[in-house]
Structures are given as structure tokens and as C-alpha cells.
Amino acid sequence: MTTSLPSPPSLPQLPSKNKTKSKGIKLASPKDMIAHYEAQGMDAQQASLRVIEDLQKALFQKITLNKTKKLSTAGAGDTTVAGISSGRKLDVINSRLMNLDMKVDAKPGYPQTLAIGVASGAVIKGVGVVVPHLVSSVVSIWKSVDTH
């Protein structure tokens, strides 16, 4: 299933000092792009948002173009095809998330944690009360055996 996406408007190619090495095309700097949209009558915030939108569209277009090139040039037995590897990556991420979800569900919530803390505190306090009596009993038995 392929869906056709509307093509984004072309980005303005304004003169700039930055050059790409591969094609020699001068790319517009963000300041130049904002100035271009401000010259069209937009205020600074609207121009900034429009520049961000254009850059996001260009990035998405580049990513989808690279994926389609990889898919079209890959052989039938190639397992590193972008679609297959991203599908496998999604499966791995999904399984990890399910594993994490099970671990989170298995852990006690706040009321259970409070109950466990109260119970363990009571046990420790009880042990603290019982141990001196046990030690004194063991000592008295030892002394009675040792003296006879």
C-alpha cells in the first residue's frame, strides 16, 4: 500500500555563503529564508514557523527519497532493505516495550510498597525486641552448662 503525499512547496534558493560540495548549489541560510518570508509580508514569528515547516518537509522528502532508492536498488535476497530492516527494528522495539510493560506491571504499586514497608518495619522491630531475650537465654544456658 503506497499513499501519495502532497509534494511540499519548493524551498526558496536564496544566495548564501554556504555551498554544498557535491552539487555546488548555494543554499539559503535560515536568516535569509526568514528575511524572504518577511519580505512577503509575514511577521517574524510566522516567518520562523514557515521556515521550520519548510525544513521539516524537505527533510521528510529527503528521507522518503532515500528509502525508495534503497528499496528500488536492493536485490530480492537482500535483507538489509530499508523497509525490511525498519520492520524488524519495529518488531524489536515492540518486543522490548512489551517486556518493559510486563516488568512495570509486575512491580508493586504505591499502596503495596507502603504495606511491604510497614510489614518489614514491624518484622525488624520485632526481631530487635526478641533478639536480646534470645541472647540472654542462650547466655544463661551456656553459663549453667559451663559451671556444672
DSSP file with accessible surface (Angstrom, degrees, kcal/mol):
  #  RESIDUE AA STRUCTURE BP1 BP2  ACC     N-H-->O    O-->H-N    N-H-->O    O-->H-N    TCO  KAPPA ALPHA  PHI   PSI    X-CA   Y-CA   Z-CA
    1    1 A M              0   0  234      0, 0.0     2,-0.5     0, 0.0     0, 0.0   0.000 360.0 360.0 360.0 114.3    0.0    0.0    0.0
    2    2 A T        -     0   0  142      2,-0.0     2,-0.4     0, 0.0     0, 0.0  -0.955 360.0-158.8-115.3 135.5    1.6    3.2   -1.1
    3    3 A T        -     0   0  115     -2,-0.5     2,-0.5     0, 0.0     0, 0.0  -0.909  17.7-127.7-111.3 140.0   -0.1    6.5   -0.4
    4    4 A S        -     0   0  119     -2,-0.4     3,-0.0     3,-0.0    -2,-0.0  -0.755  22.3-154.1 -88.8 127.5    0.8    9.6   -2.4
    5    5 A L        -     0   0  106     -2,-0.5     2,-0.1     1,-0.0     0, 0.0  -0.783  26.3-103.2 -97.6 146.1    1.7   12.5   -0.3
    6    6 A P        -     0   0  117      0, 0.0    -1,-0.0     0, 0.0     0, 0.0  -0.429  41.5-114.0 -67.0 137.7    1.3   16.1   -1.5
    7    7 A S        -     0   0   99     -2,-0.1     3,-0.1     1,-0.1    50,-0.0  -0.557  30.1-119.6 -75.5 136.6    4.6   17.5   -2.5
    8    8 A P        -     0   0   31      0, 0.0     3,-0.1     0, 0.0    -1,-0.1  -0.362  37.1 -90.3 -71.5 156.4    5.7   20.4   -0.3
    9    9 A P        -     0   0   61      0, 0.0     2,-0.0     0, 0.0    48,-0.0  -0.331  53.5 -95.2 -64.6 147.9    6.3   23.8   -1.9
   10   10 A S        -     0   0  113      1,-0.1     3,-0.0    -3,-0.1    44,-0.0  -0.369  40.3-113.8 -67.4 143.4    9.8   24.2   -3.2
   11   11 A L        -     0   0   43      1,-0.1     2,-0.1    43,-0.1    -1,-0.1  -0.514  35.3-102.0 -75.4 145.3   12.2   26.0   -0.8
   12   12 A P        -     0   0   22      0, 0.0     2,-0.9     0, 0.0    16,-0.4  -0.437  25.9-144.7 -69.4 135.6   13.5   29.3   -1.8
   13   13 A Q        +     0   0  116     -2,-0.1    14,-0.1    14,-0.1    13,-0.1  -0.818  30.3 172.3-102.0  91.0   17.0   29.2   -3.1
   14   14 A L        -     0   0   42     -2,-0.9    19,-0.1     1,-0.1    18,-0.1  -0.701  40.6 -90.6 -98.3 154.6   18.5   32.5   -1.9
   15   15 A P        +     0   0  102      0, 0.0    14,-0.3     0, 0.0     2,-0.3  -0.334  56.1 160.5 -65.6 143.0   22.1   33.4   -2.3
   16   16 A S        -     0   0   22      2,-0.2    12,-0.1    12,-0.1    11,-0.0  -0.956  51.3-115.0-153.3 169.3   24.3   32.5    0.7
   17   17 A K  S    S+     0   0  205     -2,-0.3     2,-0.3     9,-0.1    11,-0.1   0.678  88.6  93.2 -83.3 -19.7   27.9   31.9    1.6
   18   18 A N        -     0   0  103      9,-0.4     9,-1.1    -3,-0.0     2,-0.4  -0.594  55.6-174.9 -78.5 132.8   27.3   28.2    2.3
   19   19 A K  B     -A   26   0A 143     -2,-0.3     2,-0.4     7,-0.2     7,-0.2  -0.976  23.6-129.2-125.0 143.0   28.0   25.8   -0.7
   20   20 A T     >  -     0   0   45      5,-1.4     4,-1.4    -2,-0.4     5,-0.1  -0.725  16.1-141.8 -85.7 142.2   27.4   22.1   -0.9
   21   21 A K  T  4 S+     0   0  213     -2,-0.4    -1,-0.1     1,-0.2     0, 0.0   0.833  92.6  52.6 -74.6 -32.9   30.5   20.3   -2.2
   22   22 A S  T  4 S+     0   0  107      1,-0.1    -1,-0.2     3,-0.1    -2,-0.0   0.911 127.0  13.1 -75.6 -42.2   28.7   17.8   -4.3
   23   23 A K  T  4 S-     0   0  164      2,-0.1    -2,-0.2     0, 0.0    -1,-0.1   0.616  87.3-129.9-111.3 -18.8   26.5   20.0   -6.5
   24   24 A G     <  +     0   0   48     -4,-1.4     2,-0.4     1,-0.3    -3,-0.1   0.712  53.6 150.5  76.9  16.7   27.8   23.5   -5.9
   25   25 A I        -     0   0   80     -5,-0.1    -5,-1.4     1,-0.0     2,-0.6  -0.693  47.3-127.2 -84.8 134.7   24.3   24.8   -5.2
   26   26 A K  B     -A   19   0A 105     -2,-0.4     2,-0.3    -7,-0.2    -7,-0.2  -0.716  25.8-151.9 -81.5 123.5   24.2   27.8   -2.9
   27   27 A L        -     0   0   77     -9,-1.1    -9,-0.4    -2,-0.6     2,-0.2  -0.725  17.0-112.9 -96.7 147.2   21.7   27.1   -0.1
   28   28 A A        -     0   0   18    -16,-0.4   -12,-0.1    -2,-0.3    -1,-0.0  -0.534  27.9-129.4 -76.4 139.2   19.8   29.7    1.8
   29   29 A S     >  -     0   0   24    -14,-0.3     4,-2.5    -2,-0.2     5,-0.2  -0.442  27.6-106.2 -80.5 161.7   20.7   30.3    5.4
   30   30 A P  H  > S+     0   0   82      0, 0.0     4,-2.6     0, 0.0     5,-0.2   0.900 122.3  52.9 -57.1 -37.7   17.9   30.4    8.0
   31   31 A K  H  > S+     0   0  172      1,-0.2     4,-2.5     2,-0.2     5,-0.2   0.910 109.2  49.0 -63.5 -41.3   18.3   34.1    8.3
   32   32 A D  H  > S+     0   0   53      2,-0.2     4,-2.3     1,-0.2    -1,-0.2   0.900 111.2  49.7 -64.1 -40.0   17.9   34.5    4.5
   33   33 A M  H  X S+     0   0    9     -4,-2.5     4,-2.1     2,-0.2    -2,-0.2   0.915 111.5  48.1 -66.8 -40.7   14.8   32.3    4.5
   34   34 A I  H  X S+     0   0   41     -4,-2.6     4,-2.6     1,-0.2     5,-0.2   0.930 111.7  50.4 -63.9 -43.0   13.2   34.3    7.3
   35   35 A A  H  X S+     0   0   51     -4,-2.5     4,-2.1     1,-0.2    -1,-0.2   0.888 107.7  54.8 -61.6 -37.8   14.0   37.5    5.5
   36   36 A H  H  X S+     0   0   57     -4,-2.3     4,-0.8     1,-0.2    -1,-0.2   0.929 112.1  42.0 -61.0 -46.4   12.5   36.1    2.3
   37   37 A Y  H  <>S+     0   0    8     -4,-2.1     5,-1.8     1,-0.2     3,-0.3   0.842 111.9  54.4 -72.9 -32.1    9.2   35.3    4.1
   38   38 A E  H ><5S+     0   0   81     -4,-2.6     3,-1.6     1,-0.2    -1,-0.2   0.873 104.0  56.4 -66.6 -33.7    9.2   38.6    6.0
   39   39 A A  H 3<5S+     0   0   88     -4,-2.1    -1,-0.2     1,-0.3    -2,-0.2   0.776  99.9  60.1 -67.4 -22.8    9.6   40.4    2.6
   40   40 A Q  T 3<5S-     0   0  115     -4,-0.8    -1,-0.3    -3,-0.3    -2,-0.2   0.434 131.2 -93.1 -83.3  -0.4    6.4   38.6    1.6
   41   41 A G  T < 5S+     0   0   67     -3,-1.6     2,-0.2     1,-0.3    -3,-0.2   0.511  81.8 132.9 107.0   5.9    4.5   40.3    4.4
   42   42 A M      < -     0   0   46     -5,-1.8    -1,-0.3     1,-0.1     2,-0.1  -0.592  54.5-120.0 -87.2 151.7    4.8   37.8    7.3
   43   43 A D     >  -     0   0   84     -2,-0.2     4,-2.6     1,-0.1     5,-0.2  -0.307  37.5 -93.7 -80.2 176.0    5.9   38.9   10.8
   44   44 A A  H  > S+     0   0   52      1,-0.2     4,-2.4     2,-0.2     5,-0.2   0.890 123.3  47.4 -61.9 -41.8    9.0   37.3   12.4
   45   45 A Q  H  > S+     0   0  138      2,-0.2     4,-2.5     1,-0.2    -1,-0.2   0.935 113.6  46.6 -68.5 -44.8    7.2   34.6   14.2
   46   46 A Q  H  > S+     0   0  110      1,-0.2     4,-2.3     2,-0.2    -2,-0.2   0.906 113.2  50.3 -62.2 -40.3    5.1   33.5   11.2
   47   47 A A  H  X S+     0   0    0     -4,-2.6     4,-2.5     2,-0.2    -2,-0.2   0.916 110.4  49.7 -64.5 -41.2    8.2   33.6    9.0
   48   48 A S  H  X S+     0   0   44     -4,-2.4     4,-2.5    -5,-0.2    -2,-0.2   0.929 111.7  48.2 -63.7 -43.5   10.2   31.4   11.5
   49   49 A L  H  X S+     0   0  101     -4,-2.5     4,-2.5     1,-0.2    -1,-0.2   0.899 111.3  50.5 -64.3 -38.3    7.4   28.9   11.7
   50   50 A R  H  X S+     0   0   73     -4,-2.3     4,-2.7     2,-0.2    -2,-0.2   0.909 109.8  50.3 -67.0 -39.0    7.2   28.8    7.9
   51   51 A V  H  X S+     0   0    6     -4,-2.5     4,-2.6     2,-0.2     5,-0.2   0.935 111.5  48.3 -64.3 -43.9   10.9   28.2    7.7
   52   52 A I  H  X S+     0   0   88     -4,-2.5     4,-2.5     1,-0.2    -2,-0.2   0.933 111.9  50.0 -62.0 -43.6   10.7   25.4   10.2
   53   53 A E  H  X S+     0   0   81     -4,-2.5     4,-2.4     1,-0.2    -2,-0.2   0.929 111.3  48.5 -60.9 -44.8    7.8   23.8    8.3
   54   54 A D  H  X S+     0   0    2     -4,-2.7     4,-2.4     1,-0.2    -1,-0.2   0.906 111.6  49.4 -63.4 -41.4    9.7   24.0    5.0
   55   55 A L  H  X S+     0   0   80     -4,-2.6     4,-2.4     2,-0.2    -1,-0.2   0.898 110.6  50.3 -66.6 -38.2   12.8   22.5    6.5
   56   56 A Q  H  X S+     0   0  126     -4,-2.5     4,-2.7    -5,-0.2     5,-0.2   0.920 111.3  48.7 -64.5 -42.1   10.7   19.6    8.0
   57   57 A K  H  X S+     0   0   69     -4,-2.4     4,-2.5     2,-0.2    -2,-0.2   0.916 111.7  49.2 -63.8 -41.3    9.0   19.0    4.7
   58   58 A A  H  X S+     0   0   31     -4,-2.4     4,-2.4     2,-0.2    -2,-0.2   0.908 111.8  49.1 -65.3 -40.7   12.4   19.0    2.9
   59   59 A L  H  X S+     0   0  112     -4,-2.4     4,-2.6     2,-0.2    -2,-0.2   0.937 112.4  47.3 -63.8 -46.2   13.8   16.6    5.5
   60   60 A F  H  X S+     0   0  110     -4,-2.7     4,-2.6     1,-0.2     5,-0.2   0.917 111.9  50.8 -61.5 -41.2   10.8   14.2    5.2
   61   61 A Q  H  X S+     0   0   97     -4,-2.5     4,-2.2    -5,-0.2    -1,-0.2   0.918 110.9  48.4 -64.7 -39.9   11.1   14.4    1.4
   62   62 A K  H  X S+     0   0  109     -4,-2.4     4,-2.5     2,-0.2    -2,-0.2   0.917 111.8  49.5 -66.6 -42.3   14.8   13.5    1.5
   63   63 A I  H  X S+     0   0   75     -4,-2.6     4,-2.2     1,-0.2    -2,-0.2   0.940 113.1  45.4 -63.5 -47.1   14.2   10.6    3.9
   64   64 A T  H  X S+     0   0   48     -4,-2.6     4,-2.3     1,-0.2    -1,-0.2   0.887 111.9  52.9 -66.4 -34.3   11.4    9.1    1.8
   65   65 A L  H  X S+     0   0   80     -4,-2.2     4,-2.1    -5,-0.2    -2,-0.2   0.932 109.9  48.0 -65.1 -43.7   13.5    9.6   -1.4
   66   66 A N  H  X S+     0   0   64     -4,-2.5     4,-2.2     1,-0.2    -2,-0.2   0.896 111.6  50.3 -64.5 -39.2   16.5    7.7    0.2
   67   67 A K  H  X S+     0   0  102     -4,-2.2     4,-2.3     1,-0.2    15,-0.2   0.920 110.8  48.3 -65.9 -41.9   14.2    4.9    1.3
   68   68 A T  H  X S+     0   0   79     -4,-2.3     4,-2.2     1,-0.2    -1,-0.2   0.881 110.8  51.6 -68.4 -35.0   12.6    4.5   -2.1
   69   69 A K  H  X S+     0   0  111     -4,-2.1     4,-2.0     2,-0.2    -1,-0.2   0.920 110.7  48.4 -64.7 -42.6   16.1    4.5   -3.7
   70   70 A K  H  X S+     0   0  127     -4,-2.2     4,-1.1     1,-0.2    -2,-0.2   0.909 113.0  48.1 -64.5 -40.8   17.3    1.8   -1.3
   71   71 A L  H  < S+     0   0   86     -4,-2.3    -1,-0.2     1,-0.2    -2,-0.2   0.898 113.1  46.9 -67.5 -38.6   14.2   -0.3   -2.0
   72   72 A S  H  < S+     0   0   93     -4,-2.2    -1,-0.2     1,-0.2    -2,-0.2   0.828 116.4  43.3 -75.6 -29.1   14.4    0.0   -5.8
   73   73 A T  H  < S+     0   0  115     -4,-2.0    -1,-0.2    -5,-0.2    -2,-0.2   0.607  93.3  99.0 -92.0 -10.3   18.1   -0.8   -5.9
   74   74 A A  S  < S-     0   0   29     -4,-1.1     2,-0.0    -5,-0.2    -4,-0.0  -0.480  72.4-121.6 -80.1 147.6   18.1   -3.7   -3.5
   75   75 A G    >   -     0   0   50     -2,-0.1     3,-0.9     1,-0.1     6,-0.1  -0.265  26.4-104.5 -79.4 172.3   18.0   -7.3   -4.7
   76   76 A A  T 3  S+     0   0  117      1,-0.2    -1,-0.1    -2,-0.0    -2,-0.1   0.858 120.3  44.9 -68.3 -34.2   15.3   -9.8   -3.9
   77   77 A G  T 3  S+     0   0   75      2,-0.0     2,-0.4     0, 0.0    -1,-0.2   0.404  84.5 117.5 -91.5   4.9   17.5  -11.7   -1.4
   78   78 A D    <   -     0   0   59     -3,-0.9     3,-0.5     1,-0.1    -4,-0.0  -0.591  41.3-173.6 -77.3 123.8   18.9   -8.6    0.3
   79   79 A T  S    S+     0   0   78     -2,-0.4    -1,-0.1     1,-0.2    -3,-0.0   0.420  75.1  71.3 -97.0   0.2   17.9   -8.5    4.0
   80   80 A T        +     0   0   99      4,-0.1    -1,-0.2     5,-0.1    -2,-0.1   0.154  65.0 137.5 -99.9  19.4   19.2   -5.0    4.6
   81   81 A V     >  -     0   0   14     -3,-0.5     4,-3.1     1,-0.1     5,-0.4  -0.377  64.2-120.7 -62.9 142.2   16.5   -3.3    2.6
   82   82 A A  H  > S+     0   0   11      1,-0.2     4,-2.4   -15,-0.2     5,-0.2   0.900 110.5  48.5 -55.9 -42.6   15.2   -0.2    4.4
   83   83 A G  H  > S+     0   0   37    -16,-0.2     4,-1.8     2,-0.2    -1,-0.2   0.923 115.9  42.2 -66.1 -42.1   11.6   -1.5    4.6
   84   84 A I  H  > S+     0   0   75      2,-0.2     4,-2.6     1,-0.2     5,-0.2   0.950 116.6  46.6 -71.7 -45.5   12.6   -4.9    5.9
   85   85 A S  H  X S+     0   0   32     -4,-3.1     4,-2.7     1,-0.2    -2,-0.2   0.909 113.3  48.8 -67.2 -37.2   15.2   -3.7    8.4
   86   86 A S  H  X S+     0   0   42     -4,-2.4     4,-2.4    -5,-0.4    -1,-0.2   0.881 110.6  52.3 -69.8 -32.7   12.9   -1.0    9.7
   87   87 A G  H  X S+     0   0   26     -4,-1.8     4,-2.1    -5,-0.2    -2,-0.2   0.920 111.9  45.5 -64.6 -42.3   10.1   -3.5   10.0
   88   88 A R  H  X S+     0   0  134     -4,-2.6     4,-2.6     2,-0.2    -2,-0.2   0.897 111.1  53.1 -66.6 -39.2   12.5   -5.8   12.0
   89   89 A K  H  X S+     0   0  134     -4,-2.7     4,-2.8     1,-0.2    -2,-0.2   0.911 108.6  49.9 -61.9 -41.4   13.6   -2.8   14.1
   90   90 A L  H  X S+     0   0  113     -4,-2.4     4,-2.8     1,-0.2    -1,-0.2   0.893 109.8  51.2 -63.9 -38.5   10.0   -2.0   14.8
   91   91 A D  H  X S+     0   0  113     -4,-2.1     4,-2.6     2,-0.2    -2,-0.2   0.919 111.6  47.2 -63.6 -42.6    9.4   -5.6   15.9
   92   92 A V  H  X S+     0   0   65     -4,-2.6     4,-2.5     2,-0.2    -2,-0.2   0.934 114.0  47.0 -64.6 -44.2   12.5   -5.5   18.2
   93   93 A I  H  X S+     0   0   91     -4,-2.8     4,-2.5     1,-0.2    -2,-0.2   0.924 112.2  50.8 -63.8 -41.8   11.3   -2.2   19.7
   94   94 A N  H  X S+     0   0   86     -4,-2.8     4,-2.4     1,-0.2    -2,-0.2   0.920 110.8  48.1 -63.0 -42.7    7.8   -3.5   20.1
   95   95 A S  H  X S+     0   0   66     -4,-2.6     4,-2.4     1,-0.2    -1,-0.2   0.902 111.7  50.2 -66.5 -37.8    9.1   -6.7   21.9
   96   96 A R  H  X S+     0   0  175     -4,-2.5     4,-2.6     2,-0.2    -1,-0.2   0.908 110.7  49.4 -65.0 -41.0   11.3   -4.6   24.2
   97   97 A L  H  X S+     0   0  102     -4,-2.5     4,-2.7     2,-0.2    -2,-0.2   0.902 110.8  49.7 -65.1 -39.0    8.4   -2.3   25.0
   98   98 A M  H  X S+     0   0  111     -4,-2.4     4,-2.4     2,-0.2    -2,-0.2   0.915 111.3  49.6 -64.7 -40.7    6.2   -5.3   25.8
   99   99 A N  H  X S+     0   0   78     -4,-2.4     4,-2.1     2,-0.2    -2,-0.2   0.930 112.6  47.0 -62.6 -44.5    8.9   -6.7   28.0
  100  100 A L  H  X S+     0   0  103     -4,-2.6     4,-2.5     1,-0.2    -2,-0.2   0.910 110.5  52.9 -64.0 -40.4    9.3   -3.4   29.8
  101  101 A D  H  X S+     0   0   92     -4,-2.7     4,-2.5     1,-0.2    -2,-0.2   0.907 108.6  49.8 -62.3 -41.5    5.5   -3.2   30.2
  102  102 A M  H  X S+     0   0  121     -4,-2.4     4,-1.8     1,-0.2    -1,-0.2   0.903 110.9  49.8 -64.5 -39.4    5.4   -6.6   31.8
  103  103 A K  H  X S+     0   0  119     -4,-2.1     4,-0.9     2,-0.2    -2,-0.2   0.911 111.9  47.6 -65.6 -41.1    8.1   -5.7   34.2
  104  104 A V  H >< S+     0   0   87     -4,-2.5     3,-0.5     1,-0.2    -2,-0.2   0.912 112.1  49.8 -66.7 -40.0    6.3   -2.5   35.2
  105  105 A D  H 3< S+     0   0  115     -4,-2.5    -1,-0.2     1,-0.2    -2,-0.2   0.821 107.5  55.2 -67.0 -30.7    3.1   -4.4   35.7
  106  106 A A  H 3< S+     0   0   85     -4,-1.8    -1,-0.2    -5,-0.2    -2,-0.2   0.714  91.5  88.3 -76.6 -19.9    4.8   -7.0   37.8
  107  107 A K  S << S-     0   0  146     -4,-0.9     2,-0.0    -3,-0.5    -3,-0.0  -0.529  88.0-104.1 -81.2 147.1    6.2   -4.4   40.2
  108  108 A P        -     0   0   71      0, 0.0    -1,-0.1     0, 0.0    -2,-0.1  -0.337  31.9-127.6 -70.0 152.4    4.0   -3.3   43.2
  109  109 A G     >  -     0   0   34     -4,-0.1     4,-2.5     1,-0.0     5,-0.2  -0.078  39.8 -80.0 -84.1-171.6    2.2    0.0   43.2
  110  110 A Y  H  > S+     0   0  210      2,-0.2     4,-2.5     1,-0.2     5,-0.2   0.927 128.1  48.0 -62.8 -45.6    2.4    2.7   45.9
  111  111 A P  H  > S+     0   0   96      0, 0.0     4,-2.5     0, 0.0    -1,-0.2   0.933 114.3  47.1 -63.4 -40.3   -0.1    1.1   48.3
  112  112 A Q  H  > S+     0   0  105      1,-0.2     4,-2.7     2,-0.2    -2,-0.2   0.907 111.8  50.8 -66.3 -38.9    1.6   -2.3   48.0
  113  113 A T  H  X S+     0   0   73     -4,-2.5     4,-2.5     2,-0.2    -1,-0.2   0.918 110.6  49.2 -65.1 -40.6    5.0   -0.7   48.5
  114  114 A L  H  X S+     0   0  122     -4,-2.5     4,-2.6     2,-0.2     5,-0.2   0.931 111.5  49.1 -63.9 -42.9    3.7    1.1   51.6
  115  115 A A  H  X S+     0   0   61     -4,-2.5     4,-2.6     1,-0.2    -2,-0.2   0.916 111.3  49.5 -63.8 -41.5    2.3   -2.2   53.0
  116  116 A I  H  X S+     0   0  102     -4,-2.7     4,-2.8     1,-0.2     5,-0.2   0.922 111.8  49.4 -63.5 -41.4    5.5   -4.0   52.4
  117  117 A G  H  X S+     0   0   39     -4,-2.5     4,-2.3     2,-0.2    -2,-0.2   0.918 111.9  47.1 -64.0 -43.4    7.5   -1.2   54.1
  118  118 A V  H  X S+     0   0   98     -4,-2.6     4,-2.3     2,-0.2    -2,-0.2   0.934 114.0  48.3 -64.7 -44.1    5.2   -1.3   57.1
  119  119 A A  H  X S+     0   0   57     -4,-2.6     4,-2.4    -5,-0.2    -2,-0.2   0.926 112.5  47.3 -63.6 -44.4    5.4   -5.0   57.4
  120  120 A S  H  X S+     0   0   55     -4,-2.8     4,-2.6     1,-0.2    -1,-0.2   0.893 110.9  52.6 -67.7 -34.9    9.2   -5.2   57.1
  121  121 A G  H  X S+     0   0   37     -4,-2.3     4,-2.5    -5,-0.2    -1,-0.2   0.913 109.6  48.8 -63.3 -41.4    9.5   -2.4   59.7
  122  122 A A  H  X S+     0   0   64     -4,-2.3     4,-2.7     2,-0.2    -2,-0.2   0.912 111.5  49.7 -65.0 -40.5    7.3   -4.4   62.1
  123  123 A V  H  X S+     0   0   94     -4,-2.4     4,-2.7     2,-0.2     5,-0.2   0.934 112.0  47.4 -63.7 -45.5    9.4   -7.5   61.5
  124  124 A I  H  X S+     0   0  122     -4,-2.6     4,-2.3     2,-0.2    -2,-0.2   0.921 113.4  48.0 -63.5 -41.4   12.7   -5.7   62.1
  125  125 A K  H  X S+     0   0  160     -4,-2.5     4,-1.6     2,-0.2    -1,-0.2   0.920 112.0  50.0 -65.3 -41.1   11.3   -4.1   65.2
  126  126 A G  H  X S+     0   0   33     -4,-2.7     4,-2.5     2,-0.2     5,-0.2   0.913 110.3  49.7 -62.8 -42.3   10.0   -7.5   66.4
  127  127 A V  H  X S+     0   0   79     -4,-2.7     4,-2.7     1,-0.2    -1,-0.2   0.915 108.3  54.3 -63.1 -39.3   13.4   -9.0   65.8
  128  128 A G  H  < S+     0   0   45     -4,-2.3    -1,-0.2     1,-0.2    -2,-0.2   0.822 112.2  43.7 -64.1 -30.6   15.0   -6.2   67.7
  129  129 A V  H  X S+     0   0   85     -4,-1.6     4,-0.7    -5,-0.1    -2,-0.2   0.874 118.1  43.3 -80.2 -38.6   12.8   -6.9   70.7
  130  130 A V  H  X S+     0   0   75     -4,-2.5     4,-2.3     1,-0.2     3,-0.3   0.873 100.9  67.4 -78.1 -37.3   13.2  -10.8   70.6
  131  131 A V  H  X S+     0   0   66     -4,-2.7     4,-2.9     1,-0.2     5,-0.3   0.898  96.9  52.2 -58.2 -44.5   16.9  -11.0   69.9
  132  132 A P  H  > S+     0   0   77      0, 0.0     4,-2.5     0, 0.0    -1,-0.2   0.921 111.5  48.2 -60.9 -37.1   18.0   -9.6   73.4
  133  133 A H  H  X S+     0   0  125     -4,-0.7     4,-2.2    -3,-0.3    -2,-0.2   0.911 113.0  47.8 -66.4 -41.8   15.8  -12.2   75.1
  134  134 A L  H  X S+     0   0  102     -4,-2.3     4,-2.7     2,-0.2     5,-0.2   0.915 112.2  49.0 -64.1 -43.8   17.1  -15.0   73.0
  135  135 A V  H  X S+     0   0   82     -4,-2.9     4,-2.7    -5,-0.2    -2,-0.2   0.928 111.5  48.9 -62.9 -44.4   20.7  -13.9   73.6
  136  136 A S  H  X S+     0   0   68     -4,-2.5     4,-2.4    -5,-0.3    -1,-0.2   0.900 112.2  49.5 -64.8 -35.0   20.2  -13.7   77.3
  137  137 A S  H  X S+     0   0   59     -4,-2.2     4,-2.5     2,-0.2    -2,-0.2   0.936 112.1  47.2 -67.1 -44.8   18.6  -17.2   77.3
  138  138 A V  H  X S+     0   0   95     -4,-2.7     4,-2.7     1,-0.2    -2,-0.2   0.920 112.8  50.1 -63.7 -40.6   21.4  -18.7   75.3
  139  139 A V  H  X S+     0   0   65     -4,-2.7     4,-2.6    -5,-0.2    -2,-0.2   0.925 110.8  48.5 -64.1 -43.0   24.0  -17.0   77.7
  140  140 A S  H  X S+     0   0   68     -4,-2.4     4,-2.2     2,-0.2    -1,-0.2   0.910 112.6  48.4 -66.8 -38.0   22.2  -18.3   80.8
  141  141 A I  H  X S+     0   0  104     -4,-2.5     4,-2.4     2,-0.2     5,-0.3   0.934 112.1  49.8 -65.1 -42.5   22.1  -21.9   79.3
  142  142 A W  H  X S+     0   0  181     -4,-2.7     4,-2.6     1,-0.2    -2,-0.2   0.914 111.3  48.6 -62.0 -43.0   25.8  -21.6   78.4
  143  143 A K  H  X S+     0   0  133     -4,-2.6     4,-2.3     2,-0.2    -1,-0.2   0.896 110.8  50.1 -65.4 -39.6   26.7  -20.5   81.9
  144  144 A S  H  X S+     0   0   55     -4,-2.2     4,-1.0     2,-0.2    -2,-0.2   0.896 114.9  43.7 -68.5 -35.3   24.6  -23.2   83.5
  145  145 A V  H  < S+     0   0  100     -4,-2.4    -2,-0.2     1,-0.2    -1,-0.2   0.895 114.3  50.7 -72.4 -38.0   26.3  -25.9   81.4
  146  146 A D  H  < S+     0   0  117     -4,-2.6    -2,-0.2    -5,-0.3    -1,-0.2   0.863 108.6  50.7 -71.5 -35.4   29.7  -24.3   81.8
  147  147 A T  H  <        0   0  106     -4,-2.3    -1,-0.2    -5,-0.2    -2,-0.2   0.781 360.0 360.0 -77.1 -25.0   29.5  -24.2   85.7
  148  148 A H     <        0   0  194     -4,-1.0    -3,-0.1    -5,-0.2    -4,-0.0  -0.087 360.0 360.0 -90.6 360.0   28.5  -27.8   86.1
